[in-house]
Amino acid sequence: MQASLEQRALKLSIFVTLMVSSLGVSFGLLSGSQSILFDGVFSTIDAAMSSLALFVAKLAVREASQRFQHGFWHLEPLVAALNGSILMLLCFYAFLNAFRGLMEGGQVLAFDLAIVYAVVVGIVCFGMARYQQLTNRRAQSEFVRIDMHGWLMAALITTALLVAFLIAVWLERTPHAHLVPYVDSVLLMALTLAFIPVPIGIVRRALREVFLIAPSEIDQEVHAAMLPVMQREGLVEYFSHVAKAGRGHYIEIHIVTTPEYARGQGVAVLDEIREQISAGLSIPPERRWFTVAFTADPRWA
């Protein structure tokens, strides 16, 4: 159910993004606005990244294969890191172009076309952001969450464009009309600076998973699940290792017992301990690689 919701949300997002990107490129060229053109190019890249995310999302729900014996979860943070890195480069390139345009004296825009574009696209972006937010309450997908933030940021950018264009139209009727050609370049610089924290955050989260940095909340959950088991069973100590890659969680627990305990307990008792630990974890079984090992020799823990 969650996988089908995720894939349907991503497919719709790709379709709508392609529509928005075509509008952005067309209106950007017709109105002469670099900021609208940037918005269109950004949407085009976002559609390509969403297509890649959809492909990986389909892989992630498949069973492990002989070649990929741990499944395909590890591909998700790689795609997220690629997505964020490309968006960071796009922002940097757009900022340089805006700065160059500012130094060259700016340019005059067709503000009527620009305003029409901002109104239409703003409505679409806010609608898609809300749809993805509602969908992800059930899908619980990192890709849908990233996509939702992308639509929300696009909606805010488009709203800022609309406000700036309306201000420019007002300026044309004032003694400050000479400032109008600079509006587009200043606006694009401001948009790129405001937008850059989003891809930086995406890359930072993805790299934590790529480098298998233990998520503190999962680590704490494992310790909380182990505490009553250790006390009830009289076990010596344990060592746990956790990592997260996309929707997958890797949890390994090595329990040290006394030699007498190891000899006196059968496999059924050890499996019961595993069930008790598993019941204390909130992560669904289909999204975790869960291993509990027992040893009487601390060297193997």
Protein Blocks (a to p, Z undefined) as FASTA:
>chain_A
ZZmmmmmmmmmmmmmmmmmmmmmmmmmmmnopaklmmmmmmmmmmmmmmmmmmmmmmmmm
pccdfklmnojmlmmmmmmmmmmmmmmmmmmmmmmmmmmmmmnopaaddfklmmmmmmmm
mmmmmmmmmmmmmmmmmnopaklmmmmmmmmmmmmmmmmmmmmmmmmmmmmmpcklmmmm
mmmmmmmmmmmmmmmmmmmmmmmmmmmmmnopacfklmmmmmmmmmmmmmmnopabdcdd
dddehjbccddddddddfklmmmpcfklmmmmmmmmmmmpcbdfklcccdddddfbfklZ
Z
